């Protein structure tokens, strides 16, 4: 089993301001293919584990409550608008 990394993991990309990150999301399919194609098994496993812990429903409800348009939420998260509406509908019915 691999040991814990001794050096800090560089997550610099995640610290960029939104204005710098949003243009990277627009061509997200191409960007994802490019990045995914270069991942080895260790890094692919790390990305999958990170993705599994993202609270997509929480991000949808939080940003909708802040007034972000449904289309923007869907585009930024890489989901459909109908999915965003469904999450919001389910969230509102739980209230």
Biopython code that builds the backbone (N, CA, C, O; Angstrom):
import numpy as np
from Bio.PDB.StructureBuilder import StructureBuilder

atoms = [
    (1, "UNK", "N", (0.845, -1.183, 0.000)),
    (1, "UNK", "CA", (0.000, 0.000, 0.000)),
    (1, "UNK", "C", (0.882, 1.234, 0.000)),
    (1, "UNK", "O", (1.866, 1.285, 0.737)),
    (2, "UNK", "N", (0.545, 2.245, -0.823)),
    (2, "UNK", "CA", (1.366, 3.458, -0.869)),
    (2, "UNK", "C", (1.365, 4.176, 0.478)),
    (2, "UNK", "O", (0.405, 4.103, 1.245)),
    (3, "UNK", "N", (2.461, 4.865, 0.737)),
    (3, "UNK", "CA", (2.569, 5.634, 1.974)),
    (3, "UNK", "C", (1.988, 7.025, 1.774)),
    (3, "UNK", "O", (1.765, 7.453, 0.641)),
    (4, "UNK", "N", (1.743, 7.730, 2.873)),
    (4, "UNK", "CA", (1.239, 9.092, 2.818)),
    (4, "UNK", "C", (2.267, 9.987, 2.127)),
    (4, "UNK", "O", (3.466, 9.798, 2.330)),
    (5, "UNK", "N", (1.835, 10.952, 1.321)),
    (5, "UNK", "CA", (2.799, 11.848, 0.666)),
    (5, "UNK", "C", (3.513, 12.710, 1.696)),
    (5, "UNK", "O", (2.907, 13.168, 2.665)),
    (6, "UNK", "N", (4.799, 12.927, 1.477)),
    (6, "UNK", "CA", (5.580, 13.762, 2.381)),
    (6, "UNK", "C", (5.481, 15.233, 2.001)),
    (6, "UNK", "O", (5.598, 16.105, 2.862)),
    (7, "UNK", "N", (5.267, 15.514, 0.722)),
    (7, "UNK", "CA", (5.161, 16.891, 0.256)),
    (7, "UNK", "C", (3.694, 17.277, 0.167)),
    (7, "UNK", "O", (2.843, 16.425, -0.085)),
    (8, "UNK", "N", (3.390, 18.556, 0.371)),
    (8, "UNK", "CA", (1.984, 18.967, 0.230)),
    (8, "UNK", "C", (1.512, 18.799, -1.213)),
    (8, "UNK", "O", (2.286, 18.972, -2.153)),
    (9, "UNK", "N", (0.251, 18.464, -1.373)),
    (9, "UNK", "CA", (-0.338, 18.305, -2.700)),
    (9, "UNK", "C", (-0.613, 19.691, -3.262)),
    (9, "UNK", "O", (-1.174, 20.541, -2.571)),
    (10, "UNK", "N", (-0.223, 19.926, -4.508)),
    (10, "UNK", "CA", (-0.406, 21.237, -5.134)),
    (10, "UNK", "C", (-1.815, 21.352, -5.702)),
    (10, "UNK", "O", (-2.138, 20.741, -6.721)),
    (11, "UNK", "N", (-2.633, 22.125, -5.043)),
    (11, "UNK", "CA", (-4.005, 22.363, -5.497)),
    (11, "UNK", "C", (-4.160, 23.813, -5.931)),
    (11, "UNK", "O", (-5.230, 24.402, -5.773)),
    (12, "UNK", "N", (-3.104, 24.385, -6.473)),
    (12, "UNK", "CA", (-3.086, 25.781, -6.859)),
    (12, "UNK", "C", (-4.253, 26.135, -7.775)),
    (12, "UNK", "O", (-4.849, 27.203, -7.635)),
    (13, "UNK", "N", (-4.578, 25.260, -8.696)),
    (13, "UNK", "CA", (-5.675, 25.519, -9.630)),
    (13, "UNK", "C", (-6.966, 25.831, -8.884)),
    (13, "UNK", "O", (-7.747, 26.677, -9.320)),
    (14, "UNK", "N", (-7.192, 25.159, -7.771)),
    (14, "UNK", "CA", (-8.430, 25.362, -7.020)),
    (14, "UNK", "C", (-8.449, 26.677, -6.256)),
    (14, "UNK", "O", (-9.496, 27.082, -5.750)),
    (15, "UNK", "N", (-7.313, 27.347, -6.164)),
    (15, "UNK", "CA", (-7.257, 28.609, -5.427)),
    (15, "UNK", "C", (-7.358, 29.829, -6.343)),
    (15, "UNK", "O", (-7.346, 30.964, -5.867)),
    (16, "UNK", "N", (-7.455, 29.600, -7.648)),
    (16, "UNK", "CA", (-7.580, 30.720, -8.578)),
    (16, "UNK", "C", (-8.907, 31.444, -8.361)),
    (16, "UNK", "O", (-9.892, 30.824, -7.960)),
    (17, "UNK", "N", (-8.940, 32.745, -8.622)),
    (17, "UNK", "CA", (-10.216, 33.474, -8.518)),
    (17, "UNK", "C", (-11.235, 32.921, -9.523)),
    (17, "UNK", "O", (-10.864, 32.380, -10.565)),
    (18, "UNK", "N", (-12.518, 33.066, -9.194)),
    (18, "UNK", "CA", (-13.583, 32.561, -10.069)),
    (18, "UNK", "C", (-13.443, 33.071, -11.499)),
    (18, "UNK", "O", (-13.676, 32.323, -12.448)),
    (19, "UNK", "N", (-13.066, 34.326, -11.660)),
    (19, "UNK", "CA", (-12.941, 34.908, -13.001)),
    (19, "UNK", "C", (-11.888, 34.196, -13.836)),
    (19, "UNK", "O", (-11.966, 34.207, -15.064)),
    (20, "UNK", "N", (-10.914, 33.582, -13.196)),
    (20, "UNK", "CA", (-9.896, 32.822, -13.923)),
    (20, "UNK", "C", (-10.328, 31.384, -14.165)),
    (20, "UNK", "O", (-9.924, 30.773, -15.155)),
    (21, "UNK", "N", (-11.141, 30.839, -13.273)),
    (21, "UNK", "CA", (-11.570, 29.448, -13.402)),
    (21, "UNK", "C", (-12.743, 29.267, -14.352)),
    (21, "UNK", "O", (-12.791, 28.278, -15.083)),
    (22, "UNK", "N", (-13.682, 30.192, -14.359)),
    (22, "UNK", "CA", (-14.887, 30.030, -15.167)),
    (22, "UNK", "C", (-14.574, 29.809, -16.649)),
    (22, "UNK", "O", (-15.209, 28.955, -17.269)),
    (23, "UNK", "N", (-13.621, 30.541, -17.248)),
    (23, "UNK", "CA", (-13.325, 30.251, -18.658)),
    (23, "UNK", "C", (-12.819, 28.825, -18.891)),
    (23, "UNK", "O", (-12.981, 28.286, -19.986)),
    (24, "UNK", "N", (-12.218, 28.220, -17.887)),
    (24, "UNK", "CA", (-11.770, 26.832, -18.027)),
    (24, "UNK", "C", (-12.940, 25.861, -18.051)),
    (24, "UNK", "O", (-12.830, 24.769, -18.607)),
    (25, "UNK", "N", (-14.065, 26.254, -17.447)),
    (25, "UNK", "CA", (-15.219, 25.369, -17.373)),
    (25, "UNK", "C", (-16.024, 25.357, -18.664)),
    (25, "UNK", "O", (-16.709, 24.376, -18.956)),
    (26, "UNK", "N", (-15.952, 26.415, -19.428)),
    (26, "UNK", "CA", (-16.761, 26.512, -20.640)),
    (26, "UNK", "C", (-16.489, 25.341, -21.588)),
    (26, "UNK", "O", (-17.431, 24.668, -22.007)),
    (27, "UNK", "N", (-15.248, 25.088, -21.931)),
    (27, "UNK", "CA", (-14.989, 23.916, -22.783)),
    (27, "UNK", "C", (-14.728, 22.679, -21.914)),
    (27, "UNK", "O", (-13.757, 21.954, -22.131)),
    (28, "UNK", "N", (-15.605, 22.446, -20.928)),
    (28, "UNK", "CA", (-15.324, 21.437, -19.907)),
    (28, "UNK", "C", (-15.157, 20.025, -20.447)),
    (28, "UNK", "O", (-14.364, 19.256, -19.904)),
    (29, "UNK", "N", (-15.870, 19.669, -21.484)),
    (29, "UNK", "CA", (-15.741, 18.305, -22.017)),
    (29, "UNK", "C", (-14.343, 18.101, -22.587)),
    (29, "UNK", "O", (-13.695, 17.090, -22.315)),
    (30, "UNK", "N", (-13.888, 19.060, -23.374)),
    (30, "UNK", "CA", (-12.557, 18.945, -23.958)),
    (30, "UNK", "C", (-11.484, 18.997, -22.881)),
    (30, "UNK", "O", (-10.521, 18.231, -22.916)),
    (31, "UNK", "N", (-11.654, 19.905, -21.923)),
    (31, "UNK", "CA", (-10.688, 20.029, -20.834)),
    (31, "UNK", "C", (-10.650, 18.751, -20.005)),
    (31, "UNK", "O", (-9.573, 18.261, -19.664)),
    (32, "UNK", "N", (-11.814, 18.215, -19.683)),
    (32, "UNK", "CA", (-11.870, 16.980, -18.894)),
    (32, "UNK", "C", (-11.214, 15.826, -19.633)),
    (32, "UNK", "O", (-10.482, 15.039, -19.032)),
    (33, "UNK", "N", (-11.467, 15.720, -20.921)),
    (33, "UNK", "CA", (-10.832, 14.650, -21.717)),
    (33, "UNK", "C", (-9.321, 14.801, -21.734)),
    (33, "UNK", "O", (-8.586, 13.820, -21.615)),
    (34, "UNK", "N", (-8.864, 16.037, -21.884)),
    (34, "UNK", "CA", (-7.425, 16.289, -21.936)),
    (34, "UNK", "C", (-6.773, 15.910, -20.606)),
    (34, "UNK", "O", (-5.758, 15.214, -20.581)),
    (35, "UNK", "N", (-7.363, 16.373, -19.501)),
    (35, "UNK", "CA", (-6.794, 16.080, -18.185)),
    (35, "UNK", "C", (-6.901, 14.589, -17.874)),
    (35, "UNK", "O", (-5.935, 13.974, -17.421)),
    (36, "UNK", "N", (-8.077, 14.012, -18.119)),
    (36, "UNK", "CA", (-8.291, 12.595, -17.806)),
    (36, "UNK", "C", (-7.347, 11.701, -18.599)),
    (36, "UNK", "O", (-6.880, 10.678, -18.100)),
    (37, "UNK", "N", (-7.074, 12.092, -19.823)),
    (37, "UNK", "CA", (-6.190, 11.286, -20.662)),
    (37, "UNK", "C", (-4.759, 11.222, -20.155)),
    (37, "UNK", "O", (-4.021, 10.293, -20.484)),
    (38, "UNK", "N", (-4.367, 12.198, -19.363)),
    (38, "UNK", "CA", (-3.006, 12.238, -18.839)),
    (38, "UNK", "C", (-2.876, 11.689, -17.423)),
    (38, "UNK", "O", (-1.769, 11.625, -16.889)),
    (39, "UNK", "N", (-3.995, 11.289, -16.803)),
    (39, "UNK", "CA", (-3.938, 10.797, -15.427)),
    (39, "UNK", "C", (-3.453, 9.357, -15.368)),
    (39, "UNK", "O", (-3.850, 8.514, -16.172)),
    (40, "UNK", "N", (-2.583, 9.095, -14.395)),
    (40, "UNK", "CA", (-2.237, 7.701, -14.135)),
    (40, "UNK", "C", (-3.259, 7.145, -13.141)),
    (40, "UNK", "O", (-4.149, 7.874, -12.702)),
    (41, "UNK", "N", (-3.144, 5.898, -12.792)),
    (41, "UNK", "CA", (-4.150, 5.247, -11.954)),
    (41, "UNK", "C", (-4.242, 5.859, -10.556)),
    (41, "UNK", "O", (-5.329, 5.932, -9.983)),
    (42, "UNK", "N", (-3.116, 6.296, -10.011)),
    (42, "UNK", "CA", (-3.120, 6.892, -8.677)),
    (42, "UNK", "C", (-3.879, 8.207, -8.689)),
    (42, "UNK", "O", (-4.731, 8.440, -7.831)),
    (43, "UNK", "N", (-3.578, 9.073, -9.658)),
    (43, "UNK", "CA", (-4.241, 10.368, -9.736)),
    (43, "UNK", "C", (-5.713, 10.237, -10.133)),
    (43, "UNK", "O", (-6.559, 10.999, -9.663)),
    (44, "UNK", "N", (-6.009, 9.280, -10.987)),
    (44, "UNK", "CA", (-7.405, 9.036, -11.351)),
    (44, "UNK", "C", (-8.200, 8.600, -10.121)),
    (44, "UNK", "O", (-9.336, 9.034, -9.928)),
    (45, "UNK", "N", (-7.614, 7.755, -9.303)),
    (45, "UNK", "CA", (-8.277, 7.334, -8.073)),
    (45, "UNK", "C", (-8.506, 8.500, -7.133)),
    (45, "UNK", "O", (-9.553, 8.584, -6.491)),
    (46, "UNK", "N", (-7.530, 9.408, -7.042)),
    (46, "UNK", "CA", (-7.665, 10.584, -6.185)),
    (46, "UNK", "C", (-8.802, 11.481, -6.684)),
    (46, "UNK", "O", (-9.625, 11.936, -5.889)),
    (47, "UNK", "N", (-8.851, 11.732, -7.980)),
    (47, "UNK", "CA", (-9.900, 12.578, -8.555)),
    (47, "UNK", "C", (-11.277, 11.957, -8.310)),
    (47, "UNK", "O", (-12.223, 12.666, -7.968)),
    (48, "UNK", "N", (-11.391, 10.653, -8.480)),
    (48, "UNK", "CA", (-12.681, 9.984, -8.250)),
    (48, "UNK", "C", (-13.106, 10.097, -6.787)),
    (48, "UNK", "O", (-14.285, 10.296, -6.495)),
    (49, "UNK", "N", (-12.159, 9.971, -5.880)),
    (49, "UNK", "CA", (-12.496, 10.093, -4.457)),
    (49, "UNK", "C", (-12.905, 11.518, -4.091)),
    (49, "UNK", "O", (-13.832, 11.720, -3.307)),
    (50, "UNK", "N", (-12.217, 12.494, -4.657)),
    (50, "UNK", "CA", (-12.591, 13.889, -4.418)),
    (50, "UNK", "C", (-13.999, 14.139, -4.941)),
    (50, "UNK", "O", (-14.830, 14.720, -4.244)),
    (51, "UNK", "N", (-14.266, 13.700, -6.168)),
    (51, "UNK", "CA", (-15.578, 13.917, -6.782)),
    (51, "UNK", "C", (-16.692, 13.268, -5.966)),
    (51, "UNK", "O", (-17.799, 13.802, -5.893)),
    (52, "UNK", "N", (-16.408, 12.128, -5.357)),
    (52, "UNK", "CA", (-17.420, 11.431, -4.571)),
    (52, "UNK", "C", (-17.844, 12.231, -3.336)),
    (52, "UNK", "O", (-18.925, 12.004, -2.792)),
    (53, "UNK", "N", (-17.009, 13.151, -2.899)),
    (53, "UNK", "CA", (-17.304, 13.928, -1.693)),
    (53, "UNK", "C", (-17.859, 15.318, -1.979)),
    (53, "UNK", "O", (-18.097, 16.091, -1.051)),
    (54, "UNK", "N", (-18.067, 15.642, -3.240)),
    (54, "UNK", "CA", (-18.637, 16.942, -3.587)),
    (54, "UNK", "C", (-20.146, 16.887, -3.360)),
    (54, "UNK", "O", (-20.832, 16.015, -3.894)),
    (55, "UNK", "N", (-20.647, 17.811, -2.576)),
    (55, "UNK", "CA", (-22.076, 17.878, -2.266)),
    (55, "UNK", "C", (-22.777, 18.697, -3.356)),
    (55, "UNK", "O", (-23.041, 19.886, -3.179)),
    (56, "UNK", "N", (-23.071, 18.047, -4.476)),
    (56, "UNK", "CA", (-23.685, 18.726, -5.616)),
    (56, "UNK", "C", (-25.038, 19.310, -5.228)),
    (56, "UNK", "O", (-25.339, 20.448, -5.588)),
    (57, "UNK", "N", (-25.858, 18.557, -4.502)),
    (57, "UNK", "CA", (-27.173, 19.065, -4.085)),
    (57, "UNK", "C", (-27.010, 20.306, -3.218)),
    (57, "UNK", "O", (-27.740, 21.282, -3.384)),
    (58, "UNK", "N", (-26.054, 20.270, -2.294)),
    (58, "UNK", "CA", (-25.812, 21.415, -1.429)),
    (58, "UNK", "C", (-25.351, 22.629, -2.209)),
    (58, "UNK", "O", (-25.773, 23.750, -1.925)),
    (59, "UNK", "N", (-24.481, 22.414, -3.198)),
    (59, "UNK", "CA", (-24.013, 23.529, -4.027)),
    (59, "UNK", "C", (-25.155, 24.124, -4.839)),
    (59, "UNK", "O", (-25.240, 25.341, -5.003)),
    (60, "UNK", "N", (-26.027, 23.268, -5.344)),
    (60, "UNK", "CA", (-27.171, 23.745, -6.126)),
    (60, "UNK", "C", (-28.083, 24.600, -5.256)),
    (60, "UNK", "O", (-28.429, 25.720, -5.629)),
    (61, "UNK", "N", (-28.474, 24.075, -4.095)),
    (61, "UNK", "CA", (-29.414, 24.819, -3.248)),
    (61, "UNK", "C", (-28.788, 26.098, -2.701)),
    (61, "UNK", "O", (-29.454, 27.130, -2.624)),
    (62, "UNK", "N", (-27.528, 26.037, -2.325)),
    (62, "UNK", "CA", (-26.847, 27.225, -1.783)),
    (62, "UNK", "C", (-26.766, 28.334, -2.826)),
    (62, "UNK", "O", (-27.094, 29.484, -2.536)),
    (63, "UNK", "N", (-26.330, 27.993, -4.037)),
    (63, "UNK", "CA", (-26.154, 29.020, -5.059)),
    (63, "UNK", "C", (-27.475, 29.516, -5.624)),
    (63, "UNK", "O", (-27.572, 30.674, -6.030)),
    (64, "UNK", "N", (-28.489, 28.668, -5.659)),
    (64, "UNK", "CA", (-29.821, 29.131, -6.067)),
    (64, "UNK", "C", (-30.356, 30.126, -5.036)),
    (64, "UNK", "O", (-30.964, 31.133, -5.399)),
    (65, "UNK", "N", (-30.129, 29.841, -3.747)),
    (65, "UNK", "CA", (-30.579, 30.751, -2.692)),
    (65, "UNK", "C", (-29.858, 32.093, -2.758)),
    (65, "UNK", "O", (-30.387, 33.118, -2.328)),
    (66, "UNK", "N", (-28.632, 32.072, -3.308)),
    (66, "UNK", "CA", (-27.868, 33.313, -3.462)),
    (66, "UNK", "C", (-28.272, 34.082, -4.727)),
    (66, "UNK", "O", (-27.760, 35.168, -4.999)),
    (67, "UNK", "N", (-29.204, 33.491, -5.498)),
    (67, "UNK", "CA", (-29.706, 34.174, -6.687)),
    (67, "UNK", "C", (-29.023, 33.807, -7.991)),
    (67, "UNK", "O", (-29.274, 34.448, -9.012)),
    (68, "UNK", "N", (-28.168, 32.796, -7.985)),
    (68, "UNK", "CA", (-27.509, 32.394, -9.228)),
    (68, "UNK", "C", (-28.553, 31.748, -10.144)),
    (68, "UNK", "O", (-29.328, 30.902, -9.698)),
    (69, "UNK", "N", (-28.578, 32.142, -11.417)),
    (69, "UNK", "CA", (-29.541, 31.547, -12.352)),
    (69, "UNK", "C", (-29.323, 30.035, -12.527)),
    (69, "UNK", "O", (-28.192, 29.548, -12.507)),
    (70, "UNK", "N", (-30.418, 29.322, -12.696)),
    (70, "UNK", "CA", (-30.376, 27.867, -12.852)),
    (70, "UNK", "C", (-29.439, 27.461, -13.985)),
    (70, "UNK", "O", (-28.682, 26.500, -13.849)),
    (71, "UNK", "N", (-29.485, 28.187, -15.101)),
    (71, "UNK", "CA", (-28.622, 27.856, -16.233)),
    (71, "UNK", "C", (-27.148, 27.958, -15.892)),
    (71, "UNK", "O", (-26.341, 27.145, -16.343)),
    (72, "UNK", "N", (-26.795, 28.962, -15.093)),
    (72, "UNK", "CA", (-25.395, 29.117, -14.678)),
    (72, "UNK", "C", (-24.978, 27.989, -13.738)),
    (72, "UNK", "O", (-23.876, 27.453, -13.854)),
    (73, "UNK", "N", (-25.858, 27.635, -12.812)),
    (73, "UNK", "CA", (-25.559, 26.537, -11.887)),
    (73, "UNK", "C", (-25.328, 25.256, -12.675)),
    (73, "UNK", "O", (-24.345, 24.551, -12.449)),
    (74, "UNK", "N", (-26.228, 24.960, -13.591)),
    (74, "UNK", "CA", (-26.116, 23.743, -14.398)),
    (74, "UNK", "C", (-24.827, 23.736, -15.200)),
    (74, "UNK", "O", (-24.121, 22.729, -15.244)),
    (75, "UNK", "N", (-24.522, 24.855, -15.832)),
    (75, "UNK", "CA", (-23.332, 24.938, -16.671)),
    (75, "UNK", "C", (-22.057, 24.761, -15.857)),
    (75, "UNK", "O", (-21.154, 24.029, -16.262)),
    (76, "UNK", "N", (-21.983, 25.428, -14.715)),
    (76, "UNK", "CA", (-20.777, 25.361, -13.898)),
    (76, "UNK", "C", (-20.564, 23.987, -13.275)),
    (76, "UNK", "O", (-19.426, 23.550, -13.107)),
    (77, "UNK", "N", (-21.657, 23.302, -12.929)),
    (77, "UNK", "CA", (-21.521, 21.977, -12.323)),
    (77, "UNK", "C", (-21.503, 20.853, -13.352)),
    (77, "UNK", "O", (-21.222, 19.704, -13.010)),
    (78, "UNK", "N", (-21.796, 21.171, -14.596)),
    (78, "UNK", "CA", (-21.798, 20.140, -15.629)),
    (78, "UNK", "C", (-22.997, 19.209, -15.534)),
    (78, "UNK", "O", (-22.893, 18.015, -15.811)),
    (79, "UNK", "N", (-24.132, 19.765, -15.142)),
    (79, "UNK", "CA", (-25.384, 19.002, -15.076)),
    (79, "UNK", "C", (-26.419, 19.720, -15.941)),
    (79, "UNK", "O", (-26.170, 20.820, -16.433)),
    (80, "UNK", "N", (-27.568, 19.099, -16.119)),
    (80, "UNK", "CA", (-28.612, 19.733, -16.922)),
    (80, "UNK", "C", (-29.447, 20.674, -16.059)),
    (80, "UNK", "O", (-29.487, 20.548, -14.835)),
    (81, "UNK", "N", (-30.104, 21.606, -16.713)),
    (81, "UNK", "CA", (-31.009, 22.508, -15.993)),
    (81, "UNK", "C", (-32.141, 21.721, -15.345)),
    (81, "UNK", "O", (-32.566, 22.044, -14.236)),
    (82, "UNK", "N", (-32.629, 20.694, -16.029)),
    (82, "UNK", "CA", (-33.722, 19.908, -15.451)),
    (82, "UNK", "C", (-33.273, 19.220, -14.163)),
    (82, "UNK", "O", (-34.072, 19.063, -13.240)),
    (83, "UNK", "N", (-32.018, 18.811, -14.088)),
    (83, "UNK", "CA", (-31.486, 18.217, -12.860)),
    (83, "UNK", "C", (-31.476, 19.244, -11.740)),
    (83, "UNK", "O", (-31.861, 18.939, -10.611)),
    (84, "UNK", "N", (-31.036, 20.467, -12.050)),
    (84, "UNK", "CA", (-31.010, 21.531, -11.046)),
    (84, "UNK", "C", (-32.429, 21.801, -10.545)),
    (84, "UNK", "O", (-32.651, 21.900, -9.338)),
    (85, "UNK", "N", (-33.379, 21.918, -11.455)),
    (85, "UNK", "CA", (-34.770, 22.148, -11.057)),
    (85, "UNK", "C", (-35.285, 21.009, -10.174)),
    (85, "UNK", "O", (-35.984, 21.257, -9.190)),
    (86, "UNK", "N", (-34.947, 19.769, -10.518)),
    (86, "UNK", "CA", (-35.395, 18.620, -9.727)),
    (86, "UNK", "C", (-34.817, 18.674, -8.308)),
    (86, "UNK", "O", (-35.529, 18.434, -7.334)),
    (87, "UNK", "N", (-33.527, 18.990, -8.200)),
    (87, "UNK", "CA", (-32.899, 19.095, -6.879)),
    (87, "UNK", "C", (-33.575, 20.193, -6.064)),
    (87, "UNK", "O", (-33.852, 20.008, -4.878)),
    (88, "UNK", "N", (-33.842, 21.337, -6.699)),
    (88, "UNK", "CA", (-34.491, 22.442, -5.989)),
    (88, "UNK", "C", (-35.915, 22.080, -5.577)),
    (88, "UNK", "O", (-36.358, 22.435, -4.484)),
    (89, "UNK", "N", (-36.621, 21.384, -6.441)),
    (89, "UNK", "CA", (-37.985, 20.949, -6.132)),
    (89, "UNK", "C", (-37.968, 19.984, -4.945)),
    (89, "UNK", "O", (-38.770, 20.114, -4.020)),
    (90, "UNK", "N", (-37.046, 19.014, -4.978)),
    (90, "UNK", "CA", (-36.943, 18.048, -3.880)),
    (90, "UNK", "C", (-36.555, 18.746, -2.583)),
    (90, "UNK", "O", (-37.073, 18.417, -1.516)),
    (91, "UNK", "N", (-35.656, 19.695, -2.676)),
    (91, "UNK", "CA", (-35.204, 20.443, -1.489)),
    (91, "UNK", "C", (-36.366, 21.229, -0.892)),
    (91, "UNK", "O", (-36.561, 21.241, 0.323)),
    (92, "UNK", "N", (-37.134, 21.883, -1.761)),
    (92, "UNK", "CA", (-38.271, 22.678, -1.281)),
    (92, "UNK", "C", (-39.359, 21.804, -0.681)),
    (92, "UNK", "O", (-40.043, 22.227, 0.251)),
    (93, "UNK", "N", (-39.532, 20.598, -1.197)),
    (93, "UNK", "CA", (-40.567, 19.707, -0.648)),
    (93, "UNK", "C", (-40.149, 19.149, 0.717)),
    (93, "UNK", "O", (-41.000, 18.737, 1.505)),
    (94, "UNK", "N", (-38.851, 19.136, 0.997)),
    (94, "UNK", "CA", (-38.344, 18.668, 2.291)),
    (94, "UNK", "C", (-38.441, 19.736, 3.361)),
    (94, "UNK", "O", (-38.339, 19.433, 4.550)),
    (95, "UNK", "N", (-38.639, 20.987, 2.956)),
    (95, "UNK", "CA", (-38.683, 22.100, 3.905)),
    (95, "UNK", "C", (-39.940, 22.124, 4.712)),
    (95, "UNK", "O", (-40.118, 23.005, 5.553)),
]
sb = StructureBuilder()
sb.init_structure("model")
sb.init_model(0)
sb.init_chain("A")
sb.init_seg("    ")
for serial, (resi, resn, name, xyz) in enumerate(atoms, 1):
    if name == "N":
        sb.init_residue(resn, " ", resi, " ")
    sb.init_atom(name, np.array(xyz, "f"), 0.0, 1.0, " ", f" {name:<3s}", serial, name[0])
structure = sb.get_structure()
